[in-house]
Amino acid sequence: MVPQKHSFFRNVSLLVGGTLIAQVVSALAAPVLTRLYSPQDFGTLAVFSSLIAVLVVVGALRYEMAIPMAKTEEEAVHLVVASIGFFALFSLSLTALLLSPLSTYATSLLKSPTLAHYLWLVPIGVLFIGLYQIFYLWNNRQKQFAVLSSTKVLQSVGQGCIQIASGSLLFKEVGLLIGYMVGQFLGVTSLVRRGKVPFRSVSWRAVLDTLKVYKNFPLYNLWASLINVIGLQAPPVLMSLFFSAAVTGHFALTMRLIGLPAALVGQAVGQVFYRSAVEKNDSEEGMGGLVQDLAATLLKISFPLFAVVMLVGPDLFGAVFGASWRTSGVYARYLSPWMMVSFISSPLSTIVLIKGKQKQGFLICLYETSLRLLGLWAGKLAGSAEVGIMAFSASGVVICTVYIVYILRLSGVPFSGWLRGNSRYLCAGLSLAGLTALLVRFLPEQLAILLAVGAMLLLMASSVRSLLRRYAHV
């Protein structure tokens, strides 16, 4: 019999393999897109996707998040059906709202004239992404990790191709939006076709009973998730209001690129971890060892990745995306510490759901969002987007660190012990990064980039060797 830890590692490897391919595709498309579209175009996409991301959280009242942890297969099917119904009704309500005079006021408030012409796409986007989440979580429950992996690749390729083709054909005003929508549609069709949900077994009375069983999701998790997503998605909207569309575009590109590891690899790990943690929580062994190992692994992945951006972010962005995008590299440098800590805390955050601590999770999200928005407001008061971004990042570092401490404690793992266990790695990583930071100041741009990337690859290689030795018998 294969140990559960080894099975978990194989599942993560399978899912991460596909998402890494998707990440490579997105990374290869980015330098082309930055030469086809302006920062203002990226700013419009950022506001559009932020609106959809916030609305999706409300769409099914977060009942879809209960699908992987449903106690029986029948309950999971009933949650799928209920979530689809909620998203359909919500999208129709949004469509009716857009036909009202309120839509004109909303677009004028956002100061995005381009978005005003395509606001009708928002309900369609909410429906597509809502369905994608439902069937993604269903396939995750069924452990169809190969399906999830291939779907990620299909989405990335489809979105990139449409966006590049639209920009090349001079449909620049709407090209990024259409590509984004096509990517979501491809994901939905792939998961629905291969998910094979047994809808014939649905009982409408049982659907209502199931909704009552998982009532904590709309009561607590909905509000925690809404607060959290507002904290993540409000910045592009606020930057458009506080500063300019160009600043919003630079920020959007930065978040898109440095957020790729968290959005793809971190999310993939989190989805597999969610299911495994549920199983561990119900066993006598508990989930402490699993949480401790995963937190350490995420640290060893995230530190080298984001250290490179902190060391040579402006030079790296200028060389890859064009000189006009160096500002995005400056923003990336400021945001990297937060993204590094968030890379660790985000996949582990499902422990709050598993342990039934939705109320505490809501309060943590509320504090984090409040601090982030206050940071951006400080930037407005200072008249500087950079000040706002630095304050935004610093608040994220503080709250995510607190979140990690809390999650480890819930899992029965003392933070001090976990920190001591990783102290050798942290000392080596910080020493190597500090030495590299001194050297790059005296080197030409290209050599500085090569040195920073090489040093962090060396650190990552040592971590990979350690992990391979650990799972040598997988």
N, C-alpha and C positions, 0 to 999 in steps of 0.2 A: 504493500500500500504506500502511495506517495504521500509524504508529510504535507500537512495543510500549508505550511509556510512555503514549501517549494511550489505547490500548486498556485499559491497567491503570486509568487514571483513569476511563474510562467504566464499567468493571465495578464499581469502587468506588462510583461515583455511583448506579448502578442498585441495588446491594445496600443502600447507605446510605439511599436514598430510602424503601424499604420499612421498614427498621428505624427510621428516624426517625418514620414514621407510628406504628409500634408503640410507640415511646418516648412520643410525644404521648398515645396512648391510655392507657398506664400512668400517665403524669403526671396526666391528667385524672381517672382513676379514684381516684388516691391520696387526694385530699381527701375524697371520698365514703367511702372505706374507713376512714379514720381517725375518721370520725364514726359508723361502724357497729360498728367493732371496737375493743377496748381494747388497750393495750400488751401485756397478757398474751396476748391472742389472737395478736398478731403474733410474740410470743416463741415460742409453740407452733409456728407455721409455720416460724420460723427454725430451730428445733432439728430439725424434721421434714425440711426441705429440706437442711439441713447433713448429716444422716445419709445421705440419698440421694446427695448430691453426692460424698461420700467413697466410698460403695460403688460408684458408677458407674465410678470410675477403675479399680477392681479387676476389674470385670465381664468385660471382654474382653481383659485383660492389655495394653491399649493398642494392640492390633493394628489397631483401627479408625483410629488416627491415621496409619497407613501407606497408607491408601486413596488419598489425593491424590497421593502420590509414588511409587506403584507404577510400575514401568518399562513394563508392558504392561497392556492392558485385561483380559486373562485373569487376571493376578495381582490386579488390583483387585477383580474379581468374586469370586475365591477368598477374598480378605480380608474382603469383605462377608459371605460365607457363614459363614466361620469366626467372625467377630465376633458374628453373630446366634446361632450355636450356643453360644458362650461365655456370652452374656448370658442365654439361656434356661436353661442349666444353673445359672448362678449364682443366678438368681431363684428357681428351684425349691429350691436349697440354703438360701436365706434363709427361704423359707416353712417348710421343715422345722425350721430353727433356731428360728423364732418359736413353734413348737408345743412346744418344750422348756422346762424350768423356767428356762433362762437368760434368757428374754424378760422374765419377772417381775422378775428381779434388775436387768436393764438399765433398765427403765422406772423402778424405784425409785431407781436411781443418778442418772438424769437429772432427778429431781424435777419431772416433768411429768405430773401425773395425767391431764390431757386426752389427751396423746399416748399414754398406756397403752391407751386404748380403741380407738385407730386405728392401732396399730403394724402391723396386718396390711396396711395400704396401702403399706408401705415396699417389699416385693418388686415390687409392681405398678409403683410409681413408678420403681424401678431399671430394670425392663424397658422401660417407655415411654421414659425418657430415653436409655437405651442404644440403642434402635432409632432414636430421633431423631438421635443423633449419627452413627450409621452412615450413614443415608440422607442426612443433611445433607452429610457429607463426600463421599459418592458424587455427589450433585448438584453439589457444588462442583467435583469433578474433571471433570464433564461441562460445566462452565461454565454451568449452568442458574441464573444469578443471579436471573432474574425469579421462578423457582419459590421460591428461598430467601427472596426479599424478601416475596412474598405470604404465605408460610407464617408468617413472623414476625408479620405483621399479624393473620392468622387466630388465632394463639396468643394474642396480647395481648388481642384483642377477646373471644375465648371465655373466657379466664381472668377478665377484668374483669367481664364480664356475670354469670357464675356466682357470683363472690364477692359482687357487689353484691346480686344476687337472694337469695342465701342469707342475707346479713346483714339484708336487709329483711324476710325471712320468719322472722327470729329463730332461724335455724340457725347461731348465731354460734360455737358450739363447734367446728364442723367445716367451716364455710363457706369459710374461707380455704384449707383443705387440699383440699377437693373442687375448688375453682376452679383450684388449682395443677395437680391431676391432669388435669382436663379440658383445660387448655391444652397439656399435654404430649401427650395423646392426639390432639388435633386436629393438632398438628405432625407426628406420626408418620403419620397417615392421609394427609395432604396429600403428604408427601414420598414415601411408598411408592407412592401412586397415580400420581404423575407422574415418579418416578425411572426406571422401566423398566429394571431390572437384568436382564441376560440370564442367568437362572439355569440355563437348559437347557445352557449350555456348561460347567457345573461338572464337574470331575473331582476325586473325593475324594483320589486319590493326589497330584494337583497341589496340592490345598489343603494337604496336609501338607508338600509341598516348599516352598510359598510361606511357610508359617509358619517354616520353617528359615531362609529367606532374610532374613526380617525379625525374627530372634530378638533383635536389640538393643532392640526396643521393650519386650518384657517384662523383659529383663535390666537395662536402664538407665532408659528413659523411664517405665516403670511406677512405679518407685520415686521418681523425680524428680517425677512428676505427683502421686503419692500424698502426698509430703511437702508439695508446694505447695498442694494442695487442703485438706490438714489445717490448714495455716497460715491459709487463708482461711475454712474452715468450722468450725474448732474454737472460735473466739471466741464465737459464740452459745451453744454448749454449755457452755463454761467460765464464761461470764457467768451462765448459769442456775445453775451450781454455786457460783460465788464470790459473787454478789450477789443478784439477784432476777429474777423473770419480767418485771417491768416494765422493768428496765434492759435485759434482753435484747430486749424489744419495741422500745424506743427505738433501740437499736443496729441492730436488724433493719430498721426503717424507714429509718434513715439510710443504711445500706449499699444498700438497695434503690433509693433515690432518687439518691444521688450516684454509685452504681455503674451507673446506666442508660447514661450515655455510653460507659463502658468495655464493658459487657456487650452493648450493641447496636451502636453505631457502631464502637467499637474492635474488637469481635469480627468485624464485617462486613468491615472493612478487613483484619484479620488473615487471614481466610479467603481473600480474593482475593489478598492479598500472598503467602500460602503457595504457591499454585500458580504465580504469576508469578516468585517467587524461585527455585523449582525450575528453571523454564525458563531463567532468567538464569544460574543457577549452572552449567548445562551448556553455555552459550555462551561464546565468547571474550571477550565484553564484560564478563562478570561482573556481580555484583549490587550492587557498591559504590554506584553512582549511585542505584539504586532505593532502597536502604536509607537513604542520606543524605537523599534527597528526602522519603521517607515520615516519617522521624524529625522533620524540620523541620515538616512539615505537621501531624503529631500534636501537636507542641509548640504550634503556633499555634491549634489547636482547644481544647486542654485548658486552657491558661493562663487565658483569659477565663472559661470555664465554672466552674472551681473557685475562681477569684479572687472571684467573686460570693459564693460560699458562705463563704469565709474572711472577707469583709468584713461581710456582714449575715446570716449563717446563722441565728442564733436568731430574729431579727425575721422573716425570710423564712418559716421553718417555722411560727412562731406565727400569722402572717397567713394562710397557705395552709391549714394542717392543724388549726388550733385552738390556743388558748393552752396546752392540756395537753401539746402536742408541742414546746414550745420546747426542752426538753431534747435532743430529737433534733437540733435545729439547732446546739446547743452541740457535740454529738458530731460533727456534720458539719463544723464549723469545724476541729476537731482532725484529722479524717481527710482533709481535702481535699488537703493537700500530698502525702500518700502516693498518693491516687487520681490526682492530676495526673501524677506521675512514672510510676505504673503504667500509665496510659493510653498512654504512649509505649512503655514496655518490653514490654507484653503482646503487641501484634500483631507485634513484631519477634522474639519469643522462638522462633519456628519456625526461625530461622536456625541455632540449636543443633542441631536435628534434621537440617536439610539438610546441614550441615557435618560430621555424624557426631560431634558433641561431647556426646553424651548423658551421659557420665560427669561432665564439667565442669558441665553443666546441673543434674545431680542434686546436686552439692556446693553450688552456689549456692542451690538451693531448700532444701537442708538448713539452711544458715546462716540463710536468711531466716526459715524457720519457727521455728527455735530462738529467734531474737531476738524474733519476735512473741509467742510463748508466754511467754517470759521477761518481756516487757513487761506482759502481762496478770497474770502472777504478782506483779510489782512492785505492780500496782494492788491485788491482794488483800492483800499485806503492808501497804500504806499504808491499806487500808480505804477506797479511793476508786476508783470506776469511771472517773472522769475521768482520774486518773493512769494507769490501765491503758491507756485508749484513746490518750492522748498518747504513751505509750511504744511502744504497738503501731504507731502511725502513724510515729513517728520511725525505728523499725527498718526499716519498709517503704521509707521515703525513701532510706535509706542503701543498702540492698541493691538496690533497683531502679535507682539511679544507677550502681552498680557493674555491674549487668547491662547497662545501655545502653552503657557504656564497652566492655565485653567484646564485645557484639554488633557494635558499630561496628568494632572491631579485627578481628574475624573476617571482616568484609565488606571489609576493606582501607581503612577510613575512620578517620583519626585523630580522636579525640574533641576534641582542642584545635582542630583545623581546623574541625570541625563547629560547635563552640561559637562560634568567631570569626565564622563565617558567619551565625549567628543572634544575634550580640551586639547589633545595632541593635534588633532586635525585643524582646529581653529588657530592654534599658535603657528602651525606651519603655513596655513593659508594666509594669515595676516602678515606674517614675516615676508612671504614671497610677494604678496601684493604691495607691501611697503617698499621693498627693494625695487620692484618693477616701476613703481610710481616715481622714484628718484631717477631712474635711468631714462625713462621716456622723455623727461624734460629736456634732455640734451641731445635727442635724436631727431632726425627728419621725420616727417609725418608717416611715411610708409614704413620705415623701420620701427617707429614707436608702436604702430599697430601690430606689426609682426611679432615684436617682443612681448607685448601684452597678451596677445592671443596664444603665443607659444607657451608662455609661463603658466597661463591658466589651463591650457590643454595638458600640460605636464601634471598639474595638480589634479585635474579630473582623471587622468590616466591612472594615477595611483589609487584613486577612489574606486575606479572601475575594476582594477586588479583585485582590490580587497573584496569587492562584492562578488566577483567571479569565484574567488577562492571560497567564499562563504557558501555559495550556492553551486559548488562544483559538481554535486551529485544530483542537480535538478534534471 
